[in-house]
Amino acid sequence: VVSARPPARTLDLGCGSGVVAIAAARRGALAFASDLHPAAVAATRANAARNAVVVDVRSGDLFEPWSGERFERIVF
């Protein structure tokens, strides 16, 4: 079955290791993640690479890195 719906834009706020964003990307979502702590941003980037998925990872506080962007799913 082919879906006519585009992939859901999924934002993982306070991403930590990136596990939620990575799981979303593995299921076909356009994945985005952010965290205030540089170590978490680095961990998410490394874990996304290890899992061969694309996650747009940014550093910042809550919605600040995503000003003006829209998402179908937001997890925290």
PDB file of N, CA, C and O in Angstrom:
ATOM      1  N   VAL A   1       0.850  -1.174   0.000  1.00  0.00           N
ATOM      2  CA  VAL A   1       0.000   0.000   0.000  1.00  0.00           C
ATOM      3  C   VAL A   1       0.892   1.232   0.000  1.00  0.00           C
ATOM      4  O   VAL A   1       1.812   1.343   0.810  1.00  0.00           O
ATOM      5  N   VAL A   2       0.618   2.143  -0.901  1.00  0.00           N
ATOM      6  CA  VAL A   2       1.375   3.389  -0.992  1.00  0.00           C
ATOM      7  C   VAL A   2       0.528   4.508  -0.409  1.00  0.00           C
ATOM      8  O   VAL A   2      -0.633   4.688  -0.777  1.00  0.00           O
ATOM      9  N   SER A   3       1.122   5.246   0.497  1.00  0.00           N
ATOM     10  CA  SER A   3       0.412   6.349   1.137  1.00  0.00           C
ATOM     11  C   SER A   3       0.549   7.615   0.301  1.00  0.00           C
ATOM     12  O   SER A   3       1.624   7.904  -0.223  1.00  0.00           O
ATOM     13  N   ALA A   4      -0.528   8.361   0.178  1.00  0.00           N
ATOM     14  CA  ALA A   4      -0.494   9.642  -0.519  1.00  0.00           C
ATOM     15  C   ALA A   4      -0.047  10.764   0.412  1.00  0.00           C
ATOM     16  O   ALA A   4       0.187  11.889  -0.027  1.00  0.00           O
ATOM     17  N   ARG A   5       0.069  10.451   1.693  1.00  0.00           N
ATOM     18  CA  ARG A   5       0.460  11.455   2.675  1.00  0.00           C
ATOM     19  C   ARG A   5       1.980  11.604   2.681  1.00  0.00           C
ATOM     20  O   ARG A   5       2.701  10.612   2.580  1.00  0.00           O
ATOM     21  N   PRO A   6       2.464  12.825   2.798  1.00  0.00           N
ATOM     22  CA  PRO A   6       3.912  13.020   2.912  1.00  0.00           C
ATOM     23  C   PRO A   6       4.398  12.540   4.280  1.00  0.00           C
ATOM     24  O   PRO A   6       3.600  12.407   5.207  1.00  0.00           O
ATOM     25  N   PRO A   7       5.696  12.282   4.410  1.00  0.00           N
ATOM     26  CA  PRO A   7       6.219  11.869   5.718  1.00  0.00           C
ATOM     27  C   PRO A   7       5.952  12.936   6.777  1.00  0.00           C
ATOM     28  O   PRO A   7       6.046  14.133   6.504  1.00  0.00           O
ATOM     29  N   ALA A   8       5.625  12.497   7.965  1.00  0.00           N
ATOM     30  CA  ALA A   8       5.353  13.429   9.065  1.00  0.00           C
ATOM     31  C   ALA A   8       6.641  14.103   9.520  1.00  0.00           C
ATOM     32  O   ALA A   8       7.670  13.447   9.685  1.00  0.00           O
ATOM     33  N   ARG A   9       6.579  15.398   9.717  1.00  0.00           N
ATOM     34  CA  ARG A   9       7.702  16.138  10.291  1.00  0.00           C
ATOM     35  C   ARG A   9       7.612  15.961  11.805  1.00  0.00           C
ATOM     36  O   ARG A   9       6.664  16.424  12.440  1.00  0.00           O
ATOM     37  N   THR A  10       8.609  15.285  12.373  1.00  0.00           N
ATOM     38  CA  THR A  10       8.588  14.923  13.786  1.00  0.00           C
ATOM     39  C   THR A  10       9.729  15.622  14.511  1.00  0.00           C
ATOM     40  O   THR A  10      10.889  15.499  14.117  1.00  0.00           O
ATOM     41  N   LEU A  11       9.400  16.354  15.571  1.00  0.00           N
ATOM     42  CA  LEU A  11      10.386  17.087  16.364  1.00  0.00           C
ATOM     43  C   LEU A  11      10.540  16.436  17.728  1.00  0.00           C
ATOM     44  O   LEU A  11       9.563  16.221  18.445  1.00  0.00           O
ATOM     45  N   ASP A  12      11.791  16.123  18.074  1.00  0.00           N
ATOM     46  CA  ASP A  12      12.145  15.548  19.368  1.00  0.00           C
ATOM     47  C   ASP A  12      12.829  16.651  20.185  1.00  0.00           C
ATOM     48  O   ASP A  12      14.005  16.943  19.970  1.00  0.00           O
ATOM     49  N   LEU A  13      12.095  17.263  21.121  1.00  0.00           N
ATOM     50  CA  LEU A  13      12.648  18.319  21.978  1.00  0.00           C
ATOM     51  C   LEU A  13      13.333  17.697  23.187  1.00  0.00           C
ATOM     52  O   LEU A  13      12.823  16.735  23.762  1.00  0.00           O
ATOM     53  N   GLY A  14      14.479  18.234  23.576  1.00  0.00           N
ATOM     54  CA  GLY A  14      15.215  17.655  24.693  1.00  0.00           C
ATOM     55  C   GLY A  14      15.643  16.250  24.325  1.00  0.00           C
ATOM     56  O   GLY A  14      15.415  15.304  25.078  1.00  0.00           O
ATOM     57  N   CYS A  15      16.264  16.118  23.163  1.00  0.00           N
ATOM     58  CA  CYS A  15      16.477  14.811  22.521  1.00  0.00           C
ATOM     59  C   CYS A  15      17.421  13.865  23.254  1.00  0.00           C
ATOM     60  O   CYS A  15      17.342  12.654  23.046  1.00  0.00           O
ATOM     61  N   GLY A  16      18.301  14.367  24.093  1.00  0.00           N
ATOM     62  CA  GLY A  16      19.211  13.461  24.805  1.00  0.00           C
ATOM     63  C   GLY A  16      20.055  12.656  23.835  1.00  0.00           C
ATOM     64  O   GLY A  16      20.885  13.225  23.126  1.00  0.00           O
ATOM     65  N   SER A  17      19.864  11.357  23.790  1.00  0.00           N
ATOM     66  CA  SER A  17      20.634  10.482  22.899  1.00  0.00           C
ATOM     67  C   SER A  17      20.074  10.447  21.487  1.00  0.00           C
ATOM     68  O   SER A  17      20.727   9.941  20.574  1.00  0.00           O
ATOM     69  N   GLY A  18      18.864  10.984  21.295  1.00  0.00           N
ATOM     70  CA  GLY A  18      18.241  10.997  19.978  1.00  0.00           C
ATOM     71  C   GLY A  18      17.414   9.781  19.648  1.00  0.00           C
ATOM     72  O   GLY A  18      16.995   9.612  18.503  1.00  0.00           O
ATOM     73  N   VAL A  19      17.165   8.925  20.630  1.00  0.00           N
ATOM     74  CA  VAL A  19      16.488   7.661  20.359  1.00  0.00           C
ATOM     75  C   VAL A  19      15.105   7.851  19.727  1.00  0.00           C
ATOM     76  O   VAL A  19      14.736   7.079  18.843  1.00  0.00           O
ATOM     77  N   VAL A  20      14.336   8.847  20.149  1.00  0.00           N
ATOM     78  CA  VAL A  20      12.995   9.046  19.592  1.00  0.00           C
ATOM     79  C   VAL A  20      13.084   9.561  18.154  1.00  0.00           C
ATOM     80  O   VAL A  20      12.364   9.076  17.281  1.00  0.00           O
ATOM     81  N   ALA A  21      13.949  10.526  17.904  1.00  0.00           N
ATOM     82  CA  ALA A  21      14.112  11.052  16.545  1.00  0.00           C
ATOM     83  C   ALA A  21      14.612   9.966  15.603  1.00  0.00           C
ATOM     84  O   ALA A  21      14.164   9.882  14.459  1.00  0.00           O
ATOM     85  N   ILE A  22      15.528   9.141  16.068  1.00  0.00           N
ATOM     86  CA  ILE A  22      16.057   8.050  15.247  1.00  0.00           C
ATOM     87  C   ILE A  22      14.970   7.034  14.942  1.00  0.00           C
ATOM     88  O   ILE A  22      14.860   6.566  13.808  1.00  0.00           O
ATOM     89  N   ALA A  23      14.169   6.689  15.932  1.00  0.00           N
ATOM     90  CA  ALA A  23      13.066   5.746  15.710  1.00  0.00           C
ATOM     91  C   ALA A  23      12.078   6.316  14.700  1.00  0.00           C
ATOM     92  O   ALA A  23      11.584   5.588  13.839  1.00  0.00           O
ATOM     93  N   ALA A  24      11.788   7.598  14.795  1.00  0.00           N
ATOM     94  CA  ALA A  24      10.870   8.233  13.848  1.00  0.00           C
ATOM     95  C   ALA A  24      11.449   8.198  12.436  1.00  0.00           C
ATOM     96  O   ALA A  24      10.744   7.882  11.478  1.00  0.00           O
ATOM     97  N   ALA A  25      12.728   8.521  12.314  1.00  0.00           N
ATOM     98  CA  ALA A  25      13.374   8.512  10.996  1.00  0.00           C
ATOM     99  C   ALA A  25      13.379   7.107  10.394  1.00  0.00           C
ATOM    100  O   ALA A  25      13.182   6.943   9.191  1.00  0.00           O
ATOM    101  N   ARG A  26      13.602   6.108  11.226  1.00  0.00           N
ATOM    102  CA  ARG A  26      13.605   4.718  10.739  1.00  0.00           C
ATOM    103  C   ARG A  26      12.231   4.297  10.242  1.00  0.00           C
ATOM    104  O   ARG A  26      12.114   3.362   9.450  1.00  0.00           O
ATOM    105  N   ARG A  27      11.203   4.976  10.700  1.00  0.00           N
ATOM    106  CA  ARG A  27       9.827   4.664  10.277  1.00  0.00           C
ATOM    107  C   ARG A  27       9.338   5.600   9.174  1.00  0.00           C
ATOM    108  O   ARG A  27       8.153   5.619   8.841  1.00  0.00           O
ATOM    109  N   GLY A  28      10.266   6.377   8.613  1.00  0.00           N
ATOM    110  CA  GLY A  28       9.931   7.192   7.453  1.00  0.00           C
ATOM    111  C   GLY A  28       9.611   8.645   7.709  1.00  0.00           C
ATOM    112  O   GLY A  28       9.293   9.376   6.771  1.00  0.00           O
ATOM    113  N   ALA A  29       9.685   9.088   8.958  1.00  0.00           N
ATOM    114  CA  ALA A  29       9.402  10.493   9.257  1.00  0.00           C
ATOM    115  C   ALA A  29      10.585  11.371   8.861  1.00  0.00           C
ATOM    116  O   ALA A  29      11.719  10.901   8.765  1.00  0.00           O
ATOM    117  N   LEU A  30      10.307  12.634   8.635  1.00  0.00           N
ATOM    118  CA  LEU A  30      11.359  13.630   8.529  1.00  0.00           C
ATOM    119  C   LEU A  30      11.670  14.019   9.964  1.00  0.00           C
ATOM    120  O   LEU A  30      10.833  14.621  10.637  1.00  0.00           O
ATOM    121  N   ALA A  31      12.855  13.685  10.440  1.00  0.00           N
ATOM    122  CA  ALA A  31      13.171  13.805  11.864  1.00  0.00           C
ATOM    123  C   ALA A  31      14.009  15.035  12.173  1.00  0.00           C
ATOM    124  O   ALA A  31      14.954  15.372  11.461  1.00  0.00           O
ATOM    125  N   PHE A  32      13.627  15.693  13.265  1.00  0.00           N
ATOM    126  CA  PHE A  32      14.308  16.882  13.756  1.00  0.00           C
ATOM    127  C   PHE A  32      14.501  16.704  15.255  1.00  0.00           C
ATOM    128  O   PHE A  32      13.654  16.110  15.923  1.00  0.00           O
ATOM    129  N   ALA A  33      15.610  17.213  15.788  1.00  0.00           N
ATOM    130  CA  ALA A  33      15.878  17.046  17.218  1.00  0.00           C
ATOM    131  C   ALA A  33      16.657  18.249  17.731  1.00  0.00           C
ATOM    132  O   ALA A  33      17.436  18.858  16.998  1.00  0.00           O
ATOM    133  N   SER A  34      16.437  18.582  19.002  1.00  0.00           N
ATOM    134  CA  SER A  34      17.223  19.658  19.607  1.00  0.00           C
ATOM    135  C   SER A  34      17.375  19.404  21.102  1.00  0.00           C
ATOM    136  O   SER A  34      16.575  18.719  21.739  1.00  0.00           O
ATOM    137  N   ASP A  35      18.437  19.987  21.620  1.00  0.00           N
ATOM    138  CA  ASP A  35      18.713  19.899  23.055  1.00  0.00           C
ATOM    139  C   ASP A  35      19.550  21.111  23.431  1.00  0.00           C
ATOM    140  O   ASP A  35      20.274  21.654  22.597  1.00  0.00           O
ATOM    141  N   LEU A  36      19.454  21.526  24.660  1.00  0.00           N
ATOM    142  CA  LEU A  36      20.215  22.655  25.168  1.00  0.00           C
ATOM    143  C   LEU A  36      21.681  22.276  25.406  1.00  0.00           C
ATOM    144  O   LEU A  36      22.567  23.124  25.305  1.00  0.00           O
ATOM    145  N   HIS A  37      21.928  21.023  25.715  1.00  0.00           N
ATOM    146  CA  HIS A  37      23.268  20.577  26.091  1.00  0.00           C
ATOM    147  C   HIS A  37      24.067  20.096  24.879  1.00  0.00           C
ATOM    148  O   HIS A  37      23.602  19.223  24.146  1.00  0.00           O
ATOM    149  N   PRO A  38      25.254  20.649  24.657  1.00  0.00           N
ATOM    150  CA  PRO A  38      26.080  20.270  23.513  1.00  0.00           C
ATOM    151  C   PRO A  38      26.397  18.763  23.465  1.00  0.00           C
ATOM    152  O   PRO A  38      26.489  18.193  22.378  1.00  0.00           O
ATOM    153  N   ALA A  39      26.562  18.122  24.617  1.00  0.00           N
ATOM    154  CA  ALA A  39      26.856  16.689  24.634  1.00  0.00           C
ATOM    155  C   ALA A  39      25.688  15.879  24.074  1.00  0.00           C
ATOM    156  O   ALA A  39      25.899  14.874  23.395  1.00  0.00           O
ATOM    157  N   ALA A  40      24.469  16.307  24.353  1.00  0.00           N
ATOM    158  CA  ALA A  40      23.294  15.620  23.830  1.00  0.00           C
ATOM    159  C   ALA A  40      23.183  15.813  22.320  1.00  0.00           C
ATOM    160  O   ALA A  40      22.840  14.875  21.601  1.00  0.00           O
ATOM    161  N   VAL A  41      23.468  17.012  21.839  1.00  0.00           N
ATOM    162  CA  VAL A  41      23.446  17.276  20.394  1.00  0.00           C
ATOM    163  C   VAL A  41      24.477  16.388  19.703  1.00  0.00           C
ATOM    164  O   VAL A  41      24.182  15.780  18.674  1.00  0.00           O
ATOM    165  N   ALA A  42      25.678  16.310  20.262  1.00  0.00           N
ATOM    166  CA  ALA A  42      26.724  15.465  19.685  1.00  0.00           C
ATOM    167  C   ALA A  42      26.332  13.990  19.714  1.00  0.00           C
ATOM    168  O   ALA A  42      26.578  13.261  18.753  1.00  0.00           O
ATOM    169  N   ALA A  43      25.725  13.552  20.810  1.00  0.00           N
ATOM    170  CA  ALA A  43      25.305  12.150  20.921  1.00  0.00           C
ATOM    171  C   ALA A  43      24.229  11.820  19.895  1.00  0.00           C
ATOM    172  O   ALA A  43      24.264  10.756  19.278  1.00  0.00           O
ATOM    173  N   THR A  44      23.273  12.725  19.708  1.00  0.00           N
ATOM    174  CA  THR A  44      22.210  12.489  18.733  1.00  0.00           C
ATOM    175  C   THR A  44      22.793  12.400  17.326  1.00  0.00           C
ATOM    176  O   THR A  44      22.411  11.518  16.557  1.00  0.00           O
ATOM    177  N   ARG A  45      23.699  13.289  16.984  1.00  0.00           N
ATOM    178  CA  ARG A  45      24.331  13.241  15.650  1.00  0.00           C
ATOM    179  C   ARG A  45      25.089  11.936  15.462  1.00  0.00           C
ATOM    180  O   ARG A  45      24.979  11.301  14.413  1.00  0.00           O
ATOM    181  N   ALA A  46      25.853  11.532  16.461  1.00  0.00           N
ATOM    182  CA  ALA A  46      26.619  10.290  16.359  1.00  0.00           C
ATOM    183  C   ALA A  46      25.701   9.071  16.259  1.00  0.00           C
ATOM    184  O   ALA A  46      25.951   8.167  15.463  1.00  0.00           O
ATOM    185  N   ASN A  47      24.647   9.049  17.060  1.00  0.00           N
ATOM    186  CA  ASN A  47      23.731   7.907  17.034  1.00  0.00           C
ATOM    187  C   ASN A  47      22.937   7.841  15.733  1.00  0.00           C
ATOM    188  O   ASN A  47      22.652   6.749  15.239  1.00  0.00           O
ATOM    189  N   ALA A  48      22.581   8.984  15.177  1.00  0.00           N
ATOM    190  CA  ALA A  48      21.894   8.992  13.878  1.00  0.00           C
ATOM    191  C   ALA A  48      22.816   8.431  12.798  1.00  0.00           C
ATOM    192  O   ALA A  48      22.383   7.648  11.952  1.00  0.00           O
ATOM    193  N   ALA A  49      24.077   8.829  12.827  1.00  0.00           N
ATOM    194  CA  ALA A  49      25.042   8.304  11.852  1.00  0.00           C
ATOM    195  C   ALA A  49      25.217   6.801  12.017  1.00  0.00           C
ATOM    196  O   ALA A  49      25.247   6.070  11.027  1.00  0.00           O
ATOM    197  N   ARG A  50      25.332   6.330  13.261  1.00  0.00           N
ATOM    198  CA  ARG A  50      25.467   4.886  13.523  1.00  0.00           C
ATOM    199  C   ARG A  50      24.270   4.095  13.007  1.00  0.00           C
ATOM    200  O   ARG A  50      24.402   2.939  12.604  1.00  0.00           O
ATOM    201  N   ASN A  51      23.104   4.732  13.025  1.00  0.00           N
ATOM    202  CA  ASN A  51      21.876   4.069  12.588  1.00  0.00           C
ATOM    203  C   ASN A  51      21.529   4.370  11.129  1.00  0.00           C
ATOM    204  O   ASN A  51      20.481   3.952  10.636  1.00  0.00           O
ATOM    205  N   ALA A  52      22.408   5.093  10.447  1.00  0.00           N
ATOM    206  CA  ALA A  52      22.260   5.405   9.019  1.00  0.00           C
ATOM    207  C   ALA A  52      20.927   6.083   8.712  1.00  0.00           C
ATOM    208  O   ALA A  52      20.254   5.739   7.740  1.00  0.00           O
ATOM    209  N   VAL A  53      20.553   7.055   9.557  1.00  0.00           N
ATOM    210  CA  VAL A  53      19.334   7.842   9.314  1.00  0.00           C
ATOM    211  C   VAL A  53      19.695   9.323   9.325  1.00  0.00           C
ATOM    212  O   VAL A  53      20.722   9.728   9.870  1.00  0.00           O
ATOM    213  N   VAL A  54      18.835  10.107   8.718  1.00  0.00           N
ATOM    214  CA  VAL A  54      19.034  11.555   8.680  1.00  0.00           C
ATOM    215  C   VAL A  54      18.162  12.200   9.749  1.00  0.00           C
ATOM    216  O   VAL A  54      16.944  12.021   9.773  1.00  0.00           O
ATOM    217  N   VAL A  55      18.810  12.950  10.629  1.00  0.00           N
ATOM    218  CA  VAL A  55      18.112  13.725  11.656  1.00  0.00           C
ATOM    219  C   VAL A  55      18.723  15.121  11.641  1.00  0.00           C
ATOM    220  O   VAL A  55      19.939  15.269  11.766  1.00  0.00           O
ATOM    221  N   ASP A  56      17.897  16.130  11.490  1.00  0.00           N
ATOM    222  CA  ASP A  56      18.352  17.515  11.558  1.00  0.00           C
ATOM    223  C   ASP A  56      18.453  17.861  13.050  1.00  0.00           C
ATOM    224  O   ASP A  56      17.437  18.012  13.729  1.00  0.00           O
ATOM    225  N   VAL A  57      19.685  17.985  13.549  1.00  0.00           N
ATOM    226  CA  VAL A  57      19.914  18.201  14.977  1.00  0.00           C
ATOM    227  C   VAL A  57      20.432  19.618  15.192  1.00  0.00           C
ATOM    228  O   VAL A  57      21.372  20.058  14.530  1.00  0.00           O
ATOM    229  N   ARG A  58      19.802  20.322  16.126  1.00  0.00           N
ATOM    230  CA  ARG A  58      20.203  21.699  16.438  1.00  0.00           C
ATOM    231  C   ARG A  58      20.333  21.895  17.942  1.00  0.00           C
ATOM    232  O   ARG A  58      19.698  21.209  18.742  1.00  0.00           O
ATOM    233  N   SER A  59      21.172  22.848  18.293  1.00  0.00           N
ATOM    234  CA  SER A  59      21.375  23.188  19.693  1.00  0.00           C
ATOM    235  C   SER A  59      20.517  24.402  20.037  1.00  0.00           C
ATOM    236  O   SER A  59      20.473  25.379  19.289  1.00  0.00           O
ATOM    237  N   GLY A  60      19.837  24.326  21.180  1.00  0.00           N
ATOM    238  CA  GLY A  60      19.050  25.472  21.610  1.00  0.00           C
ATOM    239  C   GLY A  60      18.008  25.077  22.629  1.00  0.00           C
ATOM    240  O   GLY A  60      17.830  23.900  22.941  1.00  0.00           O
ATOM    241  N   ASP A  61      17.327  26.074  23.138  1.00  0.00           N
ATOM    242  CA  ASP A  61      16.337  25.909  24.188  1.00  0.00           C
ATOM    243  C   ASP A  61      14.942  25.738  23.609  1.00  0.00           C
ATOM    244  O   ASP A  61      14.425  26.639  22.948  1.00  0.00           O
ATOM    245  N   LEU A  62      14.340  24.599  23.851  1.00  0.00           N
ATOM    246  CA  LEU A  62      12.988  24.265  23.421  1.00  0.00           C
ATOM    247  C   LEU A  62      12.737  24.620  21.958  1.00  0.00           C
ATOM    248  O   LEU A  62      13.408  24.078  21.079  1.00  0.00           O
ATOM    249  N   PHE A  63      11.782  25.521  21.671  1.00  0.00           N
ATOM    250  CA  PHE A  63      11.414  25.815  20.287  1.00  0.00           C
ATOM    251  C   PHE A  63      12.312  26.848  19.610  1.00  0.00           C
ATOM    252  O   PHE A  63      12.160  27.106  18.416  1.00  0.00           O
ATOM    253  N   GLU A  64      13.242  27.440  20.353  1.00  0.00           N
ATOM    254  CA  GLU A  64      14.089  28.503  19.812  1.00  0.00           C
ATOM    255  C   GLU A  64      14.777  28.117  18.492  1.00  0.00           C
ATOM    256  O   GLU A  64      14.772  28.928  17.566  1.00  0.00           O
ATOM    257  N   PRO A  65      15.365  26.928  18.363  1.00  0.00           N
ATOM    258  CA  PRO A  65      16.038  26.592  17.095  1.00  0.00           C
ATOM    259  C   PRO A  65      15.063  26.373  15.931  1.00  0.00           C
ATOM    260  O   PRO A  65      15.488  26.278  14.780  1.00  0.00           O
ATOM    261  N   TRP A  66      13.788  26.296  16.219  1.00  0.00           N
ATOM    262  CA  TRP A  66      12.789  25.934  15.209  1.00  0.00           C
ATOM    263  C   TRP A  66      11.822  27.074  14.911  1.00  0.00           C
ATOM    264  O   TRP A  66      10.722  26.833  14.413  1.00  0.00           O
ATOM    265  N   SER A  67      12.208  28.294  15.203  1.00  0.00           N
ATOM    266  CA  SER A  67      11.352  29.456  14.993  1.00  0.00           C
ATOM    267  C   SER A  67      10.814  29.479  13.561  1.00  0.00           C
ATOM    268  O   SER A  67      11.571  29.422  12.592  1.00  0.00           O
ATOM    269  N   GLY A  68       9.493  29.562  13.456  1.00  0.00           N
ATOM    270  CA  GLY A  68       8.849  29.640  12.155  1.00  0.00           C
ATOM    271  C   GLY A  68       8.614  28.305  11.468  1.00  0.00           C
ATOM    272  O   GLY A  68       8.005  28.274  10.398  1.00  0.00           O
ATOM    273  N   GLU A  69       9.074  27.205  12.042  1.00  0.00           N
ATOM    274  CA  GLU A  69       8.892  25.882  11.434  1.00  0.00           C
ATOM    275  C   GLU A  69       7.615  25.236  11.972  1.00  0.00           C
ATOM    276  O   GLU A  69       7.136  25.583  13.052  1.00  0.00           O
ATOM    277  N   ARG A  70       7.072  24.291  11.201  1.00  0.00           N
ATOM    278  CA  ARG A  70       5.850  23.592  11.591  1.00  0.00           C
ATOM    279  C   ARG A  70       6.124  22.092  11.615  1.00  0.00           C
ATOM    280  O   ARG A  70       6.915  21.584  10.820  1.00  0.00           O
ATOM    281  N   PHE A  71       5.461  21.384  12.539  1.00  0.00           N
ATOM    282  CA  PHE A  71       5.647  19.954  12.690  1.00  0.00           C
ATOM    283  C   PHE A  71       4.302  19.264  12.892  1.00  0.00           C
ATOM    284  O   PHE A  71       3.384  19.832  13.482  1.00  0.00           O
ATOM    285  N   GLU A  72       4.197  18.047  12.400  1.00  0.00           N
ATOM    286  CA  GLU A  72       2.986  17.258  12.628  1.00  0.00           C
ATOM    287  C   GLU A  72       3.035  16.566  13.987  1.00  0.00           C
ATOM    288  O   GLU A  72       2.002  16.349  14.622  1.00  0.00           O
ATOM    289  N   ARG A  73       4.255  16.218  14.429  1.00  0.00           N
ATOM    290  CA  ARG A  73       4.421  15.543  15.723  1.00  0.00           C
ATOM    291  C   ARG A  73       5.516  16.239  16.509  1.00  0.00           C
ATOM    292  O   ARG A  73       6.569  16.576  15.968  1.00  0.00           O
ATOM    293  N   ILE A  74       5.255  16.449  17.790  1.00  0.00           N
ATOM    294  CA  ILE A  74       6.282  16.978  18.688  1.00  0.00           C
ATOM    295  C   ILE A  74       6.296  16.078  19.918  1.00  0.00           C
ATOM    296  O   ILE A  74       5.265  15.841  20.548  1.00  0.00           O
ATOM    297  N   VAL A  75       7.489  15.583  20.244  1.00  0.00           N
ATOM    298  CA  VAL A  75       7.656  14.739  21.428  1.00  0.00           C
ATOM    299  C   VAL A  75       8.688  15.377  22.331  1.00  0.00           C
ATOM    300  O   VAL A  75       9.564  16.114  21.878  1.00  0.00           O
ATOM    301  N   PHE A  76       8.571  15.079  23.635  1.00  0.00           N
ATOM    302  CA  PHE A  76       9.491  15.675  24.592  1.00  0.00           C
ATOM    303  C   PHE A  76       9.803  14.659  25.670  1.00  0.00           C
ATOM    304  O   PHE A  76      10.567  14.951  26.591  1.00  0.00           O
TER     305      PHE A  76
END
